Amino acid sequence: YKCQATVAAIDGEKDWTYLGCSKCYKAVSTCGQNYWCEKDQLLSPLEAKQCYRIRMIVQQGGDEAIFLLIGKTAEDYIHHPASELLKTFTNADGNLPTVVEAFCGQTLNFAIRLPKQR
């Protein structure tokens, strides 16, 4: 499904990054001193990386929804790895990085993917 909507806000209540697999961008879990990816399995610490998970509150007409901009798609859009922004950004004041906040007010084309029903 594709639609055009305006980003009204970024949900700053949730983390805007997650630890993911550097190959497939899926979230990883700790496995001893390494990490576990459901797709790529056991990863060394160097194979895990910070990835974007940006919760956008979007509006179209009178409707509102939350869209997630995540992983490789977000990195391609922002043109900076999440790890690069984390090095220079502190969340002490509760704000988001400027490049993330810059989505607010933009009207964008979205391609929405829904998970397959089981």
N, C-alpha and C positions, 0 to 999 in steps of 0.2 A: 504494500500500500504506500502510495506517495502523497504527500500533502505539503502545502506551504503554510507556515505559521510564524508568529512573532515570538521571540524569546522575551518573556516578561520579567523573568528573574532567574537567578541561579540559586539552587537550594544550598546554602552555606552551612546548614545544620549537619549534613553528612560529609564524610571525607570525600575529597575530590580525587583521591588516588587509591590504588590498591596494589598489592604485590602480585605480579603476574609472570607468566612464562615469556621469556624473550623470543621464543619461536612462534607460539600461537596466541599469546596475550590472554590466555585463560588464567583465572585466579589460581594461585598455588597455596599449598598448606605446608607447614614445617614437617620435616621428616628427619629427626635427629639434627645433624648440622647441615643438612641439605633441604631441598624442597621437593614436593610432589605435585606434578601436573597430571590431571586425568588423561590428557591426550599424549603428552610426551614423557610421562612417568618421572623417574628420578632425575632431579636436576641439581647441579652444583650451585653454590651461592652465586657464582658469576652468571648463571643462566636464568636467574630471577631478576626482575626489574620493576621499578615503579611504573604503573600505567594509569592513564586517566580514567576516572569514572565521574563524569560531570552530569549532575541532575538538573536539567533545564525545565523550568515551568514555562510552557508555551501556550499561546492563545491563538485561536482562530475564530473569528466572529465572536459569539458570546461563550464559546466553549474553552475549557482549560484542561491541560493534561501535563503529565510529567514524562519527559523523554530523557533517555540516557544516551550520552555521547561517551563511548568507551573505547579502550584499547587502541588498536592501530588506526582506526577511523579518526579518533580524536587527535592522535599524534600527527597524522597527516594534515588534519585541518589546522592545528595550532602551529605546526612547523617547529616545535621544540619538544624534546622528550620530557616527560613528567619529572624524571630524576633531575634534569637541569633546573627546572623551576623550584624544586624542593631545596636545592642547594642554596638558593638566594632568598627564599620566601620563608617568613615565620608567620604563624597563624595566631600570634599573641593578641592581635586586635580583632580577630574574628573575621577579617576580610579574606577575600580570595585573590589569587594573583591577577594582575591587570589583564593579561591575555585571556583569562577565563571570564572575568567580569565583562570584558568587551563584547561578549555575545548578547548581553542585555540590549534590548531595543532593535536588534537585527531581525529582519524577516528572512527566513531561510527555507530551503527546500529540504524536506525530510523523507527518507525512505525508511519505513517502519517494518521491522521484522518481528513476527510473533513466533514464540516457540511452538514446535509441533505438539499436537495433542497426543497424549499417550493412551 
